[in-house]
Amino acid sequence: MIDLMTDKVTPNDREKHDEGRQGEAYAPFVQDPNQYQKRFYIESYGCQMNFADSEVVASILNQEGFGATRNLEEADLIFINTCSIREKAEQTVRKRLTEFRKLKLRKKGMLVGVLGCMAERLKSKFIEEERLVDIVVGPDAYRSLPELVAEASGGQKAVNVLLSRDETYADISPVRLDSNGVSAFVSIMRGCNNMCSFCVVPFTRGRERSRDAASILDECRDLFEKGYREVTLLGQNVDSYYFVEESTNRVITFANLMEEVAQLSPLLRVRFSTSHPKDITDEVLHVMARYDNICKYIHLPVQSGSTRVLQLMNRTYTREWYLAKVDRIREIMPDCGISSDIIAGFCTEEEQDHLETLAVMEYSRYDMSYMFFYSERPGTLAQRRYTDDIPLEVKKRRLQEIVDLQGRLSFESNKRDLNKSFTVLIEGDSKKSDQDWMGRSSQNKVIVFPKENYPLQKGDYVNVQVTDCTQATLLGKIIA
C-alpha cells in the first residue's frame, strides 16, 4: 500500500500496491451519464481517512446534482483532497494544482478546490498568494460545500476551514469511490488528542470525537447487505474510541464496537487502523482473538526505537513499554501480523538512537512498514521547540538502512508462511493476469493464486496454500 505520508516508498510497498486497491490518487467511478448534468472529479492523497472523506464529499455533491467522472476534461468541479503530514505530499499537490489551473484556463466555468489537511493548514494562501484554487474547505466543513460552490460560481473565492468539536458526518451515507465492491472504509471517529511533536493532525483535524455507535453499525450492516465482505474501521487513533449512548448511558469502547461489528455476520471481515501503542488494550486483543472474522493484523507505529527520541516526539511510551506491547500481542495472538511507521533522522537523533530503532524492528519482526525521513512541518510542536539538525544525507542513509532491514524482515515473514494454508477473501483479478485471483489473508498479506476451474467470484472466501513468495506477495494454490 502506498501512502503519500511517506518521503520514501519502498520496493516492498510498491509491489504490494501492485495488487492493492489504493494508490497515490484516485478519481471516482463513472456514474450513469444521464443521471447528473454536472460532473465532479476528486483526487485523494495521504491516509485512508482522506479517501474515506472523499466518499463523504461525493455523497454531498451527488445531492447537489453533481455526478462523478474519471475524465478531467468533462469535470465542472475538480477537488484535490490533500495531506499535510509530509513535505512530499504537499509538493505533489502543488504540482497537480498547477496542472489543473492550465486546464481551467481552457474550460470556462470550471472550479478547482482544495479539501482536507492542506486546506486547513494553509487556509487562504492558495487563493490570495498563489491563485491556484477557487474553493478551500477544511475536513470539518464539507457540509458547507454547496454554499461554497455557489459562491465560487458567482466569482467569489470561497473558504471554510473552521474546525468542529462534534462533526462526525454520521448521518451521511458515503458514495463508495473506486470501490472493488468487496472492501470498504468506515470512519468511526475524527480528530486526535495525541500531541506528537512531529504531527500536524491535531491542528488540521481538530480534537478527538467519536461517532454514534448505532450509525456505524447501520453503515456496516448496509455494506454487508450490498455484498461487501470487509470493513476497515478508521480513525486517527481507533483504540481511544469512546461513545456514551444517551438512552441507556452505556459506555461503548473500541473493543465493544469492534465486537458488535463482528457479530453482524461471520462472513463480514473486520479490520481497523490506526492504533496508538499506548491505547490498545488487552480487551481489544482478546476480542480480536475471540472472533475468526476479526483480522489478525495490527498496525502499531513505533516511530523510533530510542526512548530519548520517543520522549522528544511526545509519544508517551518507552522502548521497553513498546516491546512489552509487542510481546503481549504475540502472547494473545501468536499468528497476528504487525506493521509499523518509522521516522529516520528526527531532531537530535544520534547514531545510537538509530541503531536502537533497527534493533526494535528486528525484535518486532514487522511484516511491513511505512518508512520515511523526518521533514519539519510548520506549526508542529517540534518546529517550535527543536532544531531540524540532522543533515539530509544522514537522514537518507539511515532511512535506506531501515528500508533494507524491512525488506529482509518482510521476505523472512513471507517465507515463514510457505506451505501454510490461509482463508483468503477474493478482492478481484490479479493486476498482472486475469487468470489469477488476488486476495488477502487475515494477516493483511497479499496472496495471488490461479483461478483454475473453480466457480469463484469477488467476495468469496477460499482456502489457499502458500507455495512460493516474493518480498511483498505470497503465491499459492486453491485447496479443493
C-alpha positions as CSV (number, residue, x, y, z in Angstrom):
1,M,0.0,0.0,0.0
2,I,1.4,3.4,-0.9
3,D,0.8,6.3,1.4
4,L,1.9,9.8,0.5
5,M,2.6,10.5,4.1
6,T,6.0,8.9,3.3
7,D,9.1,10.5,1.9
8,K,10.2,7.1,0.7
9,V,8.2,4.3,-1.0
10,T,9.9,1.0,-0.6
11,P,10.1,-1.7,-3.2
12,N,8.1,-3.8,-0.8
13,D,5.3,-1.2,-0.6
14,R,5.3,-0.8,-4.4
15,E,5.0,-4.5,-5.1
16,K,2.2,-4.7,-2.5
17,H,0.4,-1.8,-4.1
18,D,0.5,-3.6,-7.5
19,E,-2.0,-6.0,-6.1
20,G,-3.8,-3.5,-3.8
21,R,-6.8,-1.2,-4.1
22,Q,-5.4,2.2,-3.1
23,G,-3.0,4.4,-5.0
24,E,-1.5,7.8,-4.8
25,A,-4.6,9.4,-6.1
26,Y,-7.9,8.2,-7.5
27,A,-10.9,9.6,-9.3
28,P,-14.4,8.3,-8.8
29,F,-16.1,5.7,-10.8
30,V,-18.2,6.8,-13.8
31,Q,-21.9,7.1,-12.9
32,D,-24.9,7.0,-15.2
33,P,-24.3,9.9,-17.6
34,N,-28.0,10.7,-17.8
35,Q,-28.4,10.9,-14.0
36,Y,-26.5,14.1,-13.5
37,Q,-26.0,17.3,-15.6
38,K,-22.8,18.4,-13.8
39,R,-19.6,16.5,-13.1
40,F,-17.0,16.4,-10.3
41,Y,-13.6,14.8,-10.2
42,I,-11.7,14.1,-7.0
43,E,-8.1,13.0,-6.4
44,S,-7.2,11.9,-2.9
45,Y,-3.7,11.8,-1.3
46,G,-2.4,10.6,2.1
47,C,-4.0,8.5,4.7
48,Q,-7.1,6.2,4.5
49,M,-9.1,8.9,6.3
50,N,-8.7,11.2,3.4
51,F,-10.0,8.6,1.0
52,A,-13.0,8.0,3.3
53,D,-13.6,11.8,3.5
54,S,-13.7,11.9,-0.3
55,E,-16.6,9.4,-0.2
56,V,-18.5,11.8,2.2
57,V,-17.8,14.7,-0.2
58,A,-19.1,12.6,-3.1
59,S,-22.3,12.0,-1.3
60,I,-22.8,15.7,-0.6
61,L,-22.1,16.6,-4.2
62,N,-24.5,14.0,-5.5
63,Q,-27.2,15.6,-3.5
64,E,-26.4,18.9,-5.3
65,G,-26.7,17.3,-8.7
66,F,-23.0,16.6,-9.4
67,G,-22.1,13.1,-10.7
68,A,-18.6,11.6,-10.6
69,T,-16.3,11.3,-13.5
70,R,-12.8,10.0,-14.2
71,N,-12.4,12.4,-17.1
72,L,-10.8,15.7,-16.1
73,E,-11.8,17.3,-19.3
74,E,-15.5,17.0,-18.7
75,A,-15.4,18.0,-15.0
76,D,-17.2,21.1,-13.8
77,L,-15.6,20.7,-10.4
78,I,-12.2,19.4,-9.6
79,F,-11.2,18.7,-6.0
80,I,-7.9,17.5,-4.6
81,N,-8.1,16.0,-1.1
82,T,-4.8,16.8,0.5
83,C,-2.3,15.6,3.1
84,S,0.0,17.8,5.2
85,I,1.8,15.1,7.0
86,R,5.0,15.1,4.8
87,E,6.5,17.7,2.6
88,K,6.5,15.3,-0.4
89,A,2.7,15.2,-0.3
90,E,2.4,19.0,-0.4
91,Q,4.8,19.2,-3.3
92,T,2.8,16.6,-5.2
93,V,-0.4,18.6,-4.5
94,R,1.0,21.9,-5.7
95,K,2.2,20.3,-8.9
96,R,-1.2,18.9,-9.6
97,L,-2.9,22.2,-8.8
98,T,-0.6,23.9,-11.4
99,E,-1.7,21.4,-14.0
100,F,-5.4,21.9,-13.1
101,R,-5.0,25.7,-13.5
102,K,-3.9,25.2,-17.1
103,L,-7.0,23.0,-17.7
104,K,-9.2,25.7,-16.0
105,L,-8.0,28.3,-18.4
106,R,-9.2,26.2,-21.3
107,K,-12.7,25.5,-19.8
108,K,-14.8,28.4,-18.9
109,G,-16.7,28.0,-15.6
110,M,-14.6,25.1,-14.2
111,L,-13.9,25.4,-10.5
112,V,-10.9,24.0,-8.6
113,G,-10.9,23.3,-4.9
114,V,-8.7,22.0,-2.2
115,L,-10.1,19.8,0.6
116,G,-8.5,18.3,3.7
117,C,-5.5,18.9,5.8
118,M,-3.6,21.3,3.5
119,A,-6.7,23.3,3.1
120,E,-6.9,23.7,6.9
121,R,-3.2,24.4,7.4
122,L,-2.6,26.8,4.5
123,K,-6.1,28.3,4.5
124,S,-6.3,31.3,2.1
125,K,-2.7,31.2,0.9
126,F,-3.8,29.1,-2.1
127,I,-6.3,31.8,-3.1
128,E,-4.6,35.1,-2.2
129,E,-0.9,34.4,-2.9
130,E,-0.8,31.6,-5.4
131,R,-4.2,32.0,-7.1
132,L,-4.3,28.2,-7.7
133,V,-7.9,27.5,-6.5
134,D,-11.4,28.8,-6.1
135,I,-12.5,26.9,-3.1
136,V,-10.7,25.9,0.1
137,V,-12.5,23.5,2.5
138,G,-11.2,22.0,5.7
139,P,-12.0,18.5,7.0
140,D,-14.9,19.6,9.2
141,A,-16.6,21.9,6.7
142,Y,-17.7,19.6,3.9
143,R,-21.4,20.2,4.7
144,S,-20.9,23.8,3.5
145,L,-19.7,22.7,0.1
146,P,-23.0,23.6,-1.7
147,E,-22.8,27.1,-0.5
148,L,-19.1,27.4,-1.2
149,V,-19.6,26.1,-4.8
150,A,-22.4,28.6,-5.4
151,E,-20.2,31.4,-4.0
152,A,-17.3,30.5,-6.2
153,S,-19.6,30.1,-9.2
154,G,-20.5,33.8,-8.7
155,G,-16.9,34.8,-9.0
156,Q,-16.1,35.0,-5.3
157,K,-13.3,33.0,-3.7
158,A,-14.8,30.6,-1.1
159,V,-13.1,29.4,2.1
160,N,-14.3,27.5,5.1
161,V,-11.7,25.9,7.3
162,L,-13.5,26.1,10.7
163,L,-12.8,23.1,13.0
164,S,-15.6,21.4,14.9
165,R,-15.9,19.8,18.3
166,D,-18.8,17.5,17.2
167,E,-18.8,16.9,13.4
168,T,-18.5,13.2,12.5
169,Y,-20.7,13.1,9.3
170,A,-22.5,10.2,11.0
171,D,-25.7,10.8,9.0
172,I,-24.1,10.9,5.6
173,S,-24.0,7.7,3.6
174,P,-20.7,7.7,1.7
175,V,-20.6,7.1,-2.0
176,R,-18.0,4.3,-2.5
177,L,-15.4,5.7,-4.9
178,D,-13.2,3.4,-6.9
179,S,-14.5,0.5,-4.9
180,N,-13.8,-3.1,-5.6
181,G,-17.3,-3.9,-4.2
182,V,-15.7,-6.1,-1.5
183,S,-13.8,-3.9,0.9
184,A,-14.9,-0.5,2.4
185,F,-13.6,2.1,4.9
186,V,-15.9,3.1,7.7
187,S,-14.9,6.2,9.7
188,I,-15.7,5.8,13.4
189,M,-14.1,8.9,14.8
190,R,-12.4,12.1,13.8
191,G,-9.5,14.3,15.1
192,C,-6.7,13.4,17.5
193,N,-5.9,14.3,21.1
194,N,-2.3,13.0,20.9
195,M,0.1,15.9,20.5
196,C,3.0,14.0,18.9
197,S,5.5,16.8,18.3
198,F,6.2,15.9,14.7
199,C,2.5,15.7,13.6
200,V,0.1,18.3,12.2
201,V,-3.1,16.2,12.6
202,P,-4.4,17.8,15.9
203,F,-4.1,21.2,14.2
204,T,-5.6,20.3,10.9
205,R,-8.3,17.8,12.0
206,G,-9.1,19.1,15.5
207,R,-9.9,17.4,18.7
208,E,-10.9,13.8,19.0
209,R,-14.6,12.9,18.8
210,S,-16.3,9.6,18.4
211,R,-19.2,8.8,16.0
212,D,-22.5,7.4,17.2
213,A,-22.1,3.6,17.5
214,A,-25.5,2.9,16.1
215,S,-24.8,4.8,12.9
216,I,-21.5,2.8,12.5
217,L,-23.3,-0.5,12.9
218,D,-26.0,0.6,10.4
219,E,-23.4,1.5,7.8
220,C,-21.5,-1.8,8.3
221,R,-24.8,-3.7,8.1
222,D,-25.8,-1.9,4.9
223,L,-22.4,-2.6,3.3
224,F,-22.8,-6.3,4.1
225,E,-26.3,-6.4,2.6
226,K,-24.9,-4.8,-0.5
227,G,-22.4,-7.5,-1.0
228,Y,-19.3,-6.1,0.8
229,R,-17.4,-8.6,2.8
230,E,-14.8,-6.5,4.6
231,V,-14.9,-3.2,6.5
232,T,-11.9,-1.3,7.9
233,L,-12.8,0.8,10.9
234,L,-10.9,4.1,10.6
235,G,-9.7,6.7,13.0
236,Q,-6.6,8.7,13.8
237,N,-6.5,6.5,17.0
238,V,-9.2,3.9,16.9
239,D,-8.4,2.5,20.3
240,S,-9.5,5.7,22.0
241,Y,-13.0,5.4,20.6
242,Y,-15.4,6.2,23.4
243,F,-19.2,6.8,23.0
244,V,-21.9,7.0,25.5
245,E,-25.5,6.0,24.4
246,E,-27.9,8.7,25.6
247,S,-30.8,6.4,26.1
248,T,-29.0,3.9,28.3
249,N,-25.8,5.7,29.4
250,R,-24.0,2.6,28.2
251,V,-20.3,3.3,27.5
252,I,-19.1,1.8,24.3
253,T,-15.3,1.3,23.9
254,F,-13.5,0.3,20.8
255,A,-13.4,-3.3,21.9
256,N,-17.2,-3.2,22.4
257,L,-17.7,-1.6,19.0
258,M,-15.5,-4.0,17.1
259,E,-17.2,-7.0,18.7
260,E,-20.7,-5.7,17.7
261,V,-19.5,-5.2,14.1
262,A,-18.0,-8.7,14.1
263,Q,-21.3,-10.1,15.3
264,L,-23.2,-8.7,12.3
265,S,-22.1,-11.7,10.3
266,P,-19.3,-14.3,10.4
267,L,-18.9,-13.6,6.7
268,L,-18.0,-9.9,7.3
269,R,-14.3,-9.4,7.9
270,V,-13.3,-6.6,10.3
271,R,-10.1,-4.6,10.2
272,F,-9.1,-1.4,11.8
273,S,-6.5,1.4,11.5
274,T,-4.7,3.0,13.2
275,S,-3.7,2.1,16.8
276,H,-1.6,4.1,19.2
277,P,0.5,1.7,21.2
278,K,-0.4,3.4,24.5
279,D,-4.2,2.8,23.9
280,I,-4.5,-0.7,22.5
281,T,-5.8,-2.7,25.4
282,D,-5.9,-6.4,26.4
283,E,-9.7,-6.1,26.0
284,V,-9.2,-5.3,22.3
285,L,-6.6,-8.1,21.9
286,H,-8.9,-10.7,23.5
287,V,-11.9,-9.6,21.3
288,M,-9.7,-10.0,18.3
289,A,-8.6,-13.4,19.3
290,R,-12.2,-14.5,20.1
291,Y,-13.6,-13.8,16.6
292,D,-12.4,-15.5,13.4
293,N,-13.7,-12.7,11.3
294,I,-11.7,-10.0,13.1
295,C,-8.5,-10.0,11.1
296,K,-5.3,-10.8,13.0
297,Y,-3.4,-7.7,12.0
298,I,-2.4,-4.6,13.9
299,H,-0.7,-1.5,12.6
300,L,1.4,-0.4,15.6
301,P,3.5,2.7,14.8
302,V,6.8,2.8,16.8
303,Q,8.3,5.9,15.1
304,S,11.6,5.4,16.9
305,G,13.3,2.7,18.9
306,S,15.0,5.2,21.2
307,T,13.3,6.1,24.5
308,R,15.1,9.5,24.4
309,V,13.8,10.3,20.9
310,L,10.4,9.0,21.8
311,Q,10.2,11.5,24.6
312,L,11.1,14.3,22.2
313,M,8.4,13.0,19.9
314,N,5.9,13.1,22.9
315,R,4.9,9.5,22.1
316,T,4.2,8.8,25.8
317,Y,5.8,5.4,25.9
318,T,9.3,4.0,26.2
319,R,11.2,1.5,24.1
320,E,10.7,-1.2,26.8
321,W,7.0,-0.4,27.1
322,Y,6.5,-0.8,23.3
323,L,8.4,-4.1,23.2
324,A,6.2,-5.4,26.1
325,K,3.1,-4.5,24.0
326,V,4.5,-6.5,21.0
327,D,5.1,-9.4,23.4
328,R,1.5,-9.2,24.7
329,I,0.1,-9.2,21.1
330,R,2.2,-12.3,20.3
331,E,1.1,-14.0,23.6
332,I,-2.6,-13.5,22.9
333,M,-2.5,-13.9,19.1
334,P,0.7,-15.8,18.1
335,D,-0.4,-15.6,14.4
336,C,-1.0,-11.8,14.4
337,G,0.6,-9.7,11.7
338,I,2.2,-6.4,12.9
339,S,3.3,-3.4,10.8
340,S,4.7,-0.1,11.8
341,D,5.6,3.5,11.0
342,I,9.2,4.6,11.4
343,I,10.8,8.0,11.2
344,A,14.5,8.3,10.4
345,G,16.5,11.4,11.4
346,F,14.2,13.1,13.9
347,C,15.7,16.1,15.7
348,T,18.9,15.4,17.6
349,E,18.8,11.7,16.6
350,E,22.3,10.1,17.2
351,E,23.7,7.0,15.6
352,Q,22.9,5.0,18.8
353,D,19.3,6.1,18.6
354,H,19.2,4.9,15.0
355,L,20.7,1.5,16.0
356,E,18.1,1.1,18.7
357,T,15.4,1.6,16.0
358,L,16.9,-1.1,13.9
359,A,17.0,-3.4,17.0
360,V,13.3,-2.8,17.7
361,M,12.5,-3.7,14.1
362,E,14.4,-6.9,14.5
363,Y,12.7,-7.8,17.7
364,S,9.2,-6.9,16.5
365,R,9.7,-8.7,13.1
366,Y,7.4,-6.4,11.3
367,D,5.6,-7.8,8.2
368,M,5.9,-4.4,6.6
369,S,6.4,-0.7,7.5
370,Y,5.8,2.8,6.3
371,M,9.3,4.4,6.4
372,F,10.3,8.0,5.9
373,F,12.8,10.5,7.0
374,Y,11.8,13.4,9.1
375,S,10.6,16.6,7.4
376,E,9.7,19.5,9.6
377,R,6.1,20.7,9.4
378,P,5.2,24.3,10.1
379,G,3.1,24.7,13.2
380,T,4.0,21.5,14.9
381,L,5.5,21.3,18.4
382,A,8.8,20.0,17.0
383,Q,9.0,23.0,14.7
384,R,8.6,25.4,17.6
385,R,10.7,23.6,20.1
386,Y,13.6,21.8,18.3
387,T,16.1,22.3,15.5
388,D,15.9,20.1,12.5
389,D,19.6,19.4,12.8
390,I,20.2,16.1,11.1
391,P,21.9,16.5,7.7
392,L,19.8,15.3,4.7
393,E,22.4,12.8,3.6
394,V,22.4,11.3,7.1
395,K,18.6,11.0,7.1
396,K,18.7,9.3,3.7
397,R,21.4,6.9,4.7
398,R,19.6,5.9,7.9
399,L,16.3,5.6,6.0
400,Q,18.0,3.3,3.5
401,E,19.3,1.1,6.3
402,I,15.7,0.9,7.7
403,V,14.3,0.1,4.3
404,D,16.9,-2.6,3.7
405,L,16.2,-4.2,7.0
406,Q,12.4,-4.1,6.5
407,G,12.9,-5.7,3.1
408,R,14.7,-8.6,4.7
409,L,12.1,-8.9,7.5
410,S,9.2,-8.9,5.0
411,F,10.8,-11.6,3.0
412,E,11.6,-13.7,6.1
413,S,8.0,-13.2,7.3
414,N,6.6,-14.4,3.9
415,K,9.0,-17.4,3.9
416,R,7.6,-18.5,7.2
417,D,4.2,-18.8,5.6
418,L,5.4,-21.3,3.0
419,N,3.3,-24.5,2.9
420,K,0.7,-22.9,5.3
421,S,-2.9,-22.5,4.4
422,F,-5.0,-19.3,4.7
423,T,-8.5,-18.3,4.3
424,V,-8.4,-15.6,1.6
425,L,-11.1,-13.1,0.7
426,I,-11.0,-12.7,-3.1
427,E,-10.8,-8.9,-4.0
428,G,-10.5,-9.4,-7.7
429,D,-8.2,-10.3,-10.6
430,S,-4.5,-10.1,-10.1
431,K,-3.3,-6.9,-11.9
432,K,-0.7,-9.0,-13.7
433,S,-3.0,-11.6,-15.1
434,D,-6.8,-12.1,-15.3
435,Q,-6.1,-15.8,-15.0
436,D,-5.2,-15.3,-11.3
437,W,-7.2,-14.1,-8.3
438,M,-5.8,-11.7,-5.8
439,G,-6.9,-11.5,-2.1
440,R,-5.6,-11.0,1.4
441,S,-5.1,-13.2,4.4
442,S,-6.3,-12.3,7.8
443,Q,-2.8,-11.0,8.5
444,N,-3.2,-8.5,5.6
445,K,-0.8,-10.2,3.3
446,V,-1.5,-10.2,-0.4
447,I,-1.9,-13.7,-1.9
448,V,-2.1,-14.4,-5.7
449,F,-3.3,-17.8,-6.9
450,P,-4.5,-19.3,-10.2
451,K,-8.3,-19.4,-10.8
452,E,-8.2,-22.8,-12.3
453,N,-11.7,-24.0,-13.0
454,Y,-13.3,-23.3,-9.6
455,P,-16.7,-21.4,-9.8
456,L,-15.5,-18.4,-7.7
457,Q,-16.0,-14.7,-7.8
458,K,-15.1,-11.5,-6.0
459,G,-16.2,-11.5,-2.4
460,D,-15.9,-15.3,-2.0
461,Y,-13.7,-16.9,0.7
462,V,-11.4,-19.6,-0.4
463,N,-8.7,-21.7,1.3
464,V,-5.2,-21.2,-0.3
465,Q,-2.0,-23.0,0.4
466,V,1.2,-20.9,0.0
467,T,3.6,-22.5,-2.4
468,D,6.1,-19.6,-3.1
469,C,6.6,-15.9,-2.2
470,T,8.4,-12.7,-3.1
471,Q,9.4,-10.0,-0.7
472,A,5.9,-8.5,-0.9
473,T,3.5,-11.2,-2.1
474,L,2.5,-14.7,-1.3
475,L,1.8,-17.1,-4.2
476,G,-0.4,-20.1,-3.7
477,K,-3.0,-22.6,-5.0
478,I,-6.5,-23.3,-4.1
479,I,-7.2,-26.2,-1.7
480,A,-10.2,-28.0,-3.0
